[in-house]
Amino acid sequence: MKILLDTNFLIATVNYKIDLFSELAGHELFLSTPVVSELTMLSKGAGKTASTARISMKIAKSKGLKTLNAKGTADTALLSLSLSGYAVATQDRELRGRIRKAGGKTIMIRQKKYIEVE
């Protein structure tokens, strides 16, 4: 399965110390350009969120995640790419609902421990 990772999903996996690469082994993982932009913007600040964003970016680079070119906001890009057969890993409840309503698949973290395909 081809899976697009959202900013909040990446940050949550770092915060909850979930190894998303072992949990999602056997699947192709991707980022969209708006998600990379969000991570870059968040990482420039100070505090825990900025630190977590920097760690998320380092992990994505070290694992060689491919970036898909997309326009618009991260949510718009994820929604449109989900219509092309990508599952979207996100913690955003509203976005998950919009993707499911459009017929797409979503992935989320449950109980701060488990990754679940909806």
Secondary structure, DSSP 8 states (H G I E B T S, - for coil): -EEEE-HHHHHHHHHTT--HHHHTTTSEEEEEHHHHHHHHHHHTS-SHHHHHHHHHHHHHHHTT-EEE---S-HHHHHHHHHTTT-EEE---HHHHHHHHHTT--EEEEETTTEEEE-
